[in-house]
Amino acid sequence: MGLVITNNVTSLIGQHNLKRTNSALQRSLERLSSGLRINRGADGPAALVVSEQQRAQIVGLQTAIENASKAVSLVQTAEGALDEINRLLLKARSLALDSANAGVHDADALAANQAEINNILATIDRIAANTQFGTKKLLDGSAGISGSVSDPARTVFLRGTSDTLAGTYTVNVTTAAQRAYIISTTALADNDTISNDEVLTVNGVNITLTAGMTRAQIISRINSYTNQTGVEAVDDDNNDRIVLRTLQFGSAASISVVSTRQGAGSAGFTTTIQTDTGVDIAGTIGGQAAVGSGNVLTAVSGAPKGLSVAVKTDTAATNLVGNTFSGNVGTVTVTDNSLQFQIGPNAGQTAKVAIGNMATSALGLNVAGVQFSSLSQINVRTVSGATDAIKVIDQAIDDVTNLRGMLGAFQQNTLEATANNLRATLENTVAAESTIRDTDYAQEIANFTKQQILLQTGISVLANANQVPQLVLALLQR
């Protein structure tokens, strides 16, 4: 190239390289000051995409670990309440065993045991109703399989299990649950009275009737012993008779009645022992087979498996023996309200657990051969009642401990194990994101030093290049 003045190409070359060096030096300074090798898309488009995806995973993993920790706290809250219910059930069992030792107890001692058991049952119901995590109820059934009935006057939803699928199921009773009952054999008109003192023995309890009592007064006297006998009296006014019936339904409910007098002028029962046994309910739920115990019907197969409902007493005035409703008694709509936890960094990575209803009406269900349909009904004022109560309490203890075991397994094998895995994944993901995006200071310091030297050299070279046109003056001076 010739020696020119107008266009100093050498200077332009120096300026171009100096600008490139300056830009590289600025990027190096940015990386050193920010700690990041990728600060914008232009620094590495593909690396930025991968890095941002990994950052999303890192945030998700951190949140999932926190979620798992919160879930553990919730499960431990429920388990702590269940532990207290377990302790109360053990106390109730001890009282039932004590009451079964009837040879050393009188009626007052048995009544005292029953009063304490009633207090225990009330406390269990209170724990079930009030245990919550924040504002979320845990043990009242709302955190598990819940249900509502279409006809509350006929049926009551008791509980569902983890086998019960959400849906609406028709309850059809083919055999009504029946109490054990006995009807007096001799009429006693409204204005008539018994002519002599009489002792009526109902389920082994002696009830003294005094001369001059009317039918209404006899019924009142019998009902004053209901807590001891498990039997109530109702008035068959149309036939001037007294109906004695057990409080409980089913084949385990029995009644025996014998009187010291019979015939005209008596309460109407015979001097020969009369006995009767109740009948268990039978039917289907959602068209599937169900087993009956007392007035409780429980599905044993299909979609409604594990669903338990209680059928109420037919309210017809003519139903003096107290049978339950029969036929189509409505529907039960089951909702799965299982607690769901987000324990992964991505959508759909969840786990759920159902916590059943721990109220006494939902514990101790379906115990074969006992007169009580649930824990809420136990009565230890008689030997048979105390014996049956022990069996029902044992089932209730199983219900509670099985739930505790399931929650323990969920905490250990699902929540804590998942959290441990998430921590390991988080560690590796952070390491991978760091490799892509973080500044390697050893490498960058070397690059920074290089660019500094190049910048200094470039400035020196540019200064020399700018001096080249001045050489033309030497030609002009000669």
ZALO-440952 format. One line per 5 residues: number of its first residue (from 1); their letters; for each residue y, z, x of C-alpha. Coordinates in nm, 2 decimals. Each point is the difference from the previous one (the first is absolute). Layout:
residues N
NUM) A) Y Z X  ...
END
This chain:
residues 478
1) MGLVI) 0.00 0.00 0.00  0.35 -0.08 0.13  0.27 0.24 0.08  0.21 0.04 -0.32  0.26 0.22 -0.15
6) TNNVT) 0.00 -0.07 -0.38  -0.36 0.12 -0.07  -0.14 0.28 0.21  -0.37 -0.04 -0.09  -0.11 0.25 0.26
11) SLIGQ) 0.22 0.26 -0.16  -0.15 -0.08 -0.34  -0.35 0.04 0.14  0.10 0.34 0.14  0.15 0.10 -0.33
16) HNLKR) -0.30 -0.10 -0.20  -0.24 0.20 0.22  0.24 0.29 0.01  0.01 0.02 -0.38  -0.38 -0.01 -0.02
21) TNSAL) -0.03 0.28 0.25  0.26 0.20 -0.19  -0.19 -0.04 -0.32  -0.32 0.10 0.16  0.18 0.30 0.15
26) QRSLE) 0.13 0.10 -0.34  -0.34 -0.02 -0.16  -0.14 0.21 0.28  0.27 0.26 -0.05  -0.08 0.00 -0.38
31) RLSSG) -0.37 0.05 0.06  0.07 0.28 0.25  0.25 0.18 -0.23  -0.20 -0.05 -0.33  -0.35 0.06 0.14
36) LRINR) -0.12 -0.31 -0.18  -0.11 -0.33 0.14  0.04 -0.16 -0.35  0.34 0.07 -0.15  0.04 -0.31 -0.22
41) GADGP) -0.20 -0.29 -0.11  0.12 -0.22 0.28  -0.15 0.24 0.26  -0.35 -0.10 -0.12  -0.05 -0.13 -0.36
46) AALVV) -0.38 0.04 -0.01  0.01 0.33 0.17  0.27 0.12 -0.25  -0.22 -0.10 -0.30  -0.31 0.18 0.14
51) SEQQR) 0.21 0.30 0.10  0.17 0.05 -0.34  -0.34 -0.03 -0.17  -0.13 0.27 0.23  0.31 0.22 -0.07
56) AQIVG) -0.08 -0.03 -0.37  -0.35 0.12 0.07  0.13 0.29 0.22  0.23 0.12 -0.28  -0.29 -0.04 -0.25
61) LQTAI) -0.24 0.19 0.22  0.25 0.29 0.05  0.06 0.02 -0.38  -0.37 -0.02 -0.07  -0.07 0.29 0.24
66) ENASK) 0.27 0.21 -0.18  -0.15 -0.10 -0.34  -0.34 0.12 0.11  0.15 0.33 0.12  0.17 0.05 -0.34
71) AVSLV) -0.33 -0.09 -0.18  -0.18 0.27 0.21  0.26 0.25 -0.11  -0.05 -0.09 -0.37  -0.38 0.02 0.03
76) QTAEG) 0.03 0.34 0.18  0.22 0.12 -0.29  -0.26 -0.09 -0.25  -0.28 0.14 0.21  0.18 0.33 0.04
81) ALDEI) 0.03 0.04 -0.38  -0.37 -0.10 -0.04  -0.09 0.27 0.25  0.17 0.26 -0.22  -0.18 -0.13 -0.31
86) NRLLL) -0.32 0.03 0.19  0.07 0.36 0.08  0.08 0.07 -0.37  -0.32 -0.16 -0.11  -0.20 0.22 0.24
91) KARSL) 0.16 0.30 -0.15  -0.08 -0.12 -0.35  -0.36 -0.06 0.10  -0.02 0.36 0.13  0.13 0.13 -0.34
96) ALDSA) -0.25 -0.22 -0.19  -0.29 0.13 0.22  0.13 0.36 -0.07  0.00 -0.07 -0.37  -0.35 -0.14 0.00
101) NAGVH) -0.11 0.35 0.12  0.03 0.10 -0.36  -0.23 0.30 0.03  0.28 0.21 0.16  0.30 -0.13 -0.20
106) DADAL) 0.13 0.08 -0.34  0.23 -0.22 -0.21  0.31 0.13 0.16  -0.11 -0.08 0.35  -0.10 -0.35 -0.10
111) AANQA) 0.34 -0.05 -0.18  0.17 0.11 0.32  -0.19 -0.26 0.20  0.09 -0.26 -0.25  0.36 0.09 0.01
116) EINNI) 0.01 -0.04 0.38  -0.18 -0.33 -0.03  0.25 -0.12 -0.26  0.28 0.09 0.25  -0.18 -0.19 0.27
121) LATID) -0.04 -0.31 -0.22  0.37 0.02 -0.09  0.09 0.01 0.37  -0.22 -0.30 0.08  0.17 -0.19 -0.28
126) RIAAN) 0.34 0.10 0.13  -0.09 -0.11 0.35  -0.13 -0.33 -0.13  0.32 -0.06 -0.20  0.25 0.11 0.26
131) TQFGT) -0.13 -0.12 0.34  0.22 -0.28 0.11  0.12 -0.19 0.31  0.37 -0.05 -0.05  0.01 -0.08 -0.37
136) KKLLD) -0.34 -0.16 -0.01  -0.27 0.20 -0.18  -0.33 0.01 0.18  -0.26 0.19 -0.19  0.08 -0.07 -0.37
141) GSAGI) -0.18 -0.33 -0.01  0.31 -0.21 0.03  -0.09 -0.08 0.36  -0.34 -0.14 -0.08  -0.17 -0.15 -0.30
146) SGSVS) 0.20 0.09 -0.31  -0.05 -0.10 -0.36  0.15 0.00 -0.34  -0.17 -0.01 -0.34  0.09 -0.20 -0.30
151) DPART) -0.08 0.28 -0.25  0.08 0.35 0.15  -0.12 0.16 -0.33  -0.35 -0.11 0.08  -0.04 -0.03 0.38
156) VFLRG) 0.12 0.15 0.32  0.00 -0.17 0.34  -0.16 0.24 0.25  -0.03 -0.19 0.33  -0.10 -0.31 0.18
161) TSDTL) -0.16 -0.04 0.34  0.04 -0.25 0.28  -0.27 -0.20 -0.17  0.21 -0.04 -0.31  0.18 -0.34 -0.02
166) AGTYT) 0.33 -0.04 -0.17  -0.02 -0.14 -0.35  -0.02 0.09 -0.37  -0.33 0.13 -0.14  -0.12 0.06 -0.35
171) VNVTT) -0.17 0.33 -0.06  -0.28 -0.02 -0.26  -0.19 0.32 -0.11  -0.35 -0.07 -0.13  -0.09 0.37 -0.03
176) AAQRA) 0.27 0.25 -0.07  0.00 0.32 0.21  -0.11 0.29 -0.21  0.04 0.37 0.03  -0.28 0.24 -0.07
181) YIIST) 0.06 0.14 -0.36  -0.15 0.21 -0.27  0.11 0.01 -0.37  -0.05 0.31 -0.20  -0.28 -0.03 -0.25
186) TALAD) 0.15 0.21 -0.27  0.33 -0.06 -0.17  0.28 0.27 0.00  0.27 -0.09 -0.25  0.37 0.04 0.09
191) NDTIS) 0.04 0.32 -0.20  -0.34 0.15 0.08  -0.06 0.26 0.28  -0.31 0.11 0.18  -0.15 0.31 -0.16
196) NDEVL) -0.13 0.18 0.31  0.07 0.03 0.37  -0.17 -0.27 0.20  -0.05 -0.09 0.36  0.02 -0.37 0.09
201) TVNGV) -0.14 -0.09 0.34  0.15 -0.32 0.14  -0.13 -0.12 0.34  -0.11 0.35 0.08  0.33 0.16 -0.09
206) NITLT) -0.01 0.26 -0.29  0.29 -0.04 -0.25  0.03 0.28 -0.26  0.10 -0.10 -0.35  0.11 0.28 -0.24
211) AGMTR) -0.06 0.02 -0.37  0.28 -0.15 -0.20  0.09 -0.28 0.24  0.08 -0.34 -0.16  -0.11 -0.33 0.14
216) AQIIS) 0.34 -0.06 0.17  -0.02 0.35 0.16  -0.35 -0.07 0.13  0.11 -0.32 0.16  0.29 0.18 0.16
221) RINSY) -0.23 0.27 0.14  -0.24 -0.26 0.14  0.28 -0.19 0.16  0.13 0.32 0.17  -0.33 -0.01 0.21
226) TNQTG) 0.03 -0.37 0.09  0.08 0.07 0.36  -0.33 0.18 0.03  -0.22 -0.22 -0.22  0.14 -0.34 0.07
231) VEAVD) -0.02 -0.05 -0.38  0.27 -0.05 -0.26  -0.03 0.04 -0.38  0.16 -0.25 -0.24  0.02 0.02 -0.38
236) DDNND) -0.20 -0.24 -0.21  0.22 0.08 -0.30  -0.15 -0.27 -0.22  -0.34 0.16 0.02  0.11 0.36 0.05
241) RIVLR) -0.19 0.02 0.33  0.07 0.08 0.36  -0.06 -0.25 0.28  -0.06 0.13 0.35  0.04 -0.25 0.28
246) TLQFG) 0.01 0.02 0.38  0.33 -0.08 0.18  -0.19 -0.24 0.23  -0.17 -0.32 -0.07  -0.33 -0.14 0.12
251) SAASI) -0.36 0.08 0.06  0.08 0.30 0.21  0.20 0.17 -0.28  -0.22 0.22 -0.21  0.04 0.26 -0.28
256) SVVST) -0.22 0.28 -0.13  0.09 0.21 -0.31  -0.19 0.28 -0.17  0.12 0.26 -0.25  -0.12 0.34 -0.11
261) RQGAG) 0.05 -0.11 -0.36  -0.05 -0.31 -0.20  0.03 -0.13 -0.36  0.26 0.10 -0.26  0.27 0.24 0.12
266) SAGFT) -0.05 -0.10 0.37  0.20 -0.23 0.23  -0.26 -0.26 -0.08  -0.21 -0.02 0.31  -0.37 0.09 0.02
271) TTIQT) -0.19 0.28 0.17  -0.21 -0.27 0.18  0.16 -0.14 0.31  0.16 -0.34 -0.06  0.07 -0.22 0.30
276) DTGVD) 0.15 -0.34 0.07  0.08 -0.22 0.30  0.29 -0.25 0.04  -0.03 -0.37 0.07  0.15 -0.19 0.29
281) IAGTI) 0.23 -0.29 -0.06  -0.14 -0.36 0.06  0.18 -0.33 0.01  0.14 -0.27 0.22  0.33 -0.06 0.19
286) GGQAA) 0.11 -0.35 0.04  -0.34 -0.12 -0.13  -0.16 0.17 0.30  -0.26 0.28 0.00  0.14 0.35 -0.01
291) VGSGN) -0.15 0.35 0.03  0.10 0.27 -0.23  0.03 0.37 0.07  0.14 0.21 -0.28  0.30 -0.20 -0.13
296) VLTAV) 0.06 -0.17 0.33  -0.10 -0.36 0.05  -0.02 -0.15 0.35  -0.06 -0.36 0.09  -0.28 -0.05 0.25
301) SGAPK) 0.01 -0.37 0.07  0.22 -0.31 0.00  0.38 -0.01 0.04  0.06 0.34 -0.18  -0.25 0.18 0.22
306) GLSVA) 0.11 0.36 0.05  0.25 0.00 -0.29  -0.03 0.32 -0.20  0.15 0.06 -0.35  -0.03 0.29 -0.24
311) VKTDT) -0.04 -0.07 -0.37  0.18 0.24 -0.23  -0.13 0.18 -0.31  0.02 -0.21 -0.32  0.29 0.14 -0.19
316) AATNL) -0.14 -0.08 -0.34  0.00 0.31 -0.23  -0.36 -0.05 -0.09  -0.11 0.02 0.37  -0.06 0.37 0.00
321) VGNTF) -0.27 -0.01 0.26  0.25 -0.15 0.24  -0.15 -0.33 0.12  0.20 -0.24 0.21  0.13 -0.33 -0.12
326) SGNVG) -0.25 -0.28 0.01  0.01 -0.38 0.00  0.29 -0.18 0.16  0.23 0.28 0.12  0.26 -0.22 0.17
331) TVTVT) 0.06 -0.14 0.35  0.08 0.14 0.34  0.23 -0.18 0.23  -0.07 0.07 0.36  0.27 -0.04 0.27
336) DNSLQ) -0.07 0.01 0.37  0.29 0.21 0.15  -0.17 0.05 0.34  0.24 0.08 0.27  0.06 -0.30 0.22
341) FQIGP) 0.12 0.02 0.36  0.14 -0.28 0.22  -0.18 0.07 0.33  0.04 -0.33 0.17  0.29 -0.21 0.13
346) NAGQT) -0.06 -0.29 -0.24  -0.02 -0.05 -0.37  -0.33 0.09 -0.16  -0.10 0.24 0.27  -0.04 0.30 -0.23
351) AKVAI) -0.24 0.28 -0.08  -0.02 0.20 -0.32  -0.16 0.32 -0.12  -0.05 0.14 -0.35  0.05 0.37 -0.06
356) GNMAT) -0.16 0.11 -0.33  0.11 0.24 -0.26  -0.07 0.36 0.11  0.09 0.17 -0.33  -0.28 0.22 -0.13
361) SALGL) -0.05 -0.24 -0.29  -0.11 -0.27 0.25  -0.22 0.22 0.22  -0.36 0.10 -0.06  -0.07 -0.29 -0.24
366) NVAGV) -0.34 -0.13 -0.10  -0.21 0.30 0.11  -0.34 -0.04 -0.18  -0.13 0.28 -0.21  0.31 0.22 -0.02
371) QFSSL) 0.22 0.09 -0.30  0.33 -0.08 0.17  0.13 -0.35 0.03  0.25 0.08 0.28  0.12 0.28 0.22
376) SQINV) 0.28 0.08 -0.24  -0.25 0.12 -0.26  -0.21 0.25 0.19  -0.05 0.34 -0.16  -0.19 0.28 0.18
381) RTVSG) -0.01 0.25 -0.29  -0.37 -0.07 -0.06  -0.29 -0.03 0.24  -0.06 -0.37 -0.10  0.37 -0.07 0.04
386) ATDAI) 0.01 0.16 0.34  -0.31 -0.20 0.11  0.14 -0.32 -0.12  0.34 0.08 0.15  -0.16 0.03 0.34
391) KVIDQ) -0.14 -0.35 -0.03  0.33 -0.15 -0.12  0.19 0.18 0.28  -0.25 -0.14 0.25  0.07 -0.35 -0.13
396) AIDDV) 0.37 0.06 0.02  -0.03 0.12 0.36  -0.19 -0.32 0.07  0.28 -0.21 -0.16  0.26 0.17 0.21
401) TNLRG) -0.19 0.00 0.33  -0.10 -0.37 -0.05  0.37 -0.08 -0.04  0.09 0.20 0.30  -0.27 -0.17 0.21
406) MLGAF) 0.12 -0.34 -0.12  0.36 0.08 0.09  -0.11 0.14 0.34  -0.19 -0.32 0.07  0.30 -0.21 -0.11
411) QQNTL) 0.23 0.20 0.23  -0.23 -0.01 0.30  -0.16 -0.34 -0.03  0.27 -0.21 -0.16  0.34 0.16 0.07
416) EATAN) -0.04 0.16 0.34  -0.23 -0.26 0.14  0.24 -0.28 -0.12  0.29 0.18 0.15  -0.18 0.03 0.34
421) NLRAT) -0.08 -0.37 -0.01  0.36 -0.08 -0.09  0.13 0.20 0.29  -0.22 -0.20 0.24  0.11 -0.33 -0.16
426) LENTV) 0.36 0.11 0.02  -0.04 0.07 0.37  -0.15 -0.34 0.07  0.25 -0.19 -0.22  0.30 0.17 0.17
431) AAEST) -0.15 -0.09 0.34  -0.04 -0.37 -0.11  0.35 -0.01 -0.14  0.14 0.15 0.32  -0.17 -0.26 0.21
436) IRDTD) 0.16 -0.28 -0.20  0.35 0.14 -0.05  0.08 0.28 0.25  0.18 -0.07 0.33  -0.21 0.01 0.32
441) YAQEI) 0.26 0.18 0.21  -0.17 -0.08 0.33  0.00 -0.37 -0.07  0.35 0.00 -0.17  0.17 0.19 0.29
446) ANFTK) -0.14 -0.26 0.24  0.13 -0.28 -0.23  0.34 0.18 -0.04  0.04 0.03 0.38  -0.09 -0.37 0.04
451) QQILL) 0.26 -0.10 -0.26  0.26 0.22 0.17  -0.06 -0.18 0.33  0.00 -0.34 -0.16  0.33 0.09 -0.18
456) QTGIS) 0.17 0.10 0.32  -0.14 -0.31 0.18  0.11 -0.22 -0.29  0.35 0.14 0.01  0.02 -0.07 0.38
461) VLANA) -0.14 -0.35 -0.04  0.24 -0.08 -0.28  0.30 0.11 0.21  -0.11 -0.23 0.28  -0.06 -0.29 -0.25
466) NQVPQ) 0.36 0.05 -0.13  0.13 -0.05 0.35  -0.16 -0.35 0.05  0.29 -0.21 -0.16  0.23 0.16 0.25
471) LVLAL) -0.17 -0.20 0.28  0.15 -0.32 -0.15  0.34 0.13 0.13  -0.12 -0.03 0.35  -0.05 -0.37 -0.06
476) LQR) 0.34 -0.04 -0.14  0.17 0.18 0.28  -0.14 -0.25 0.25
END
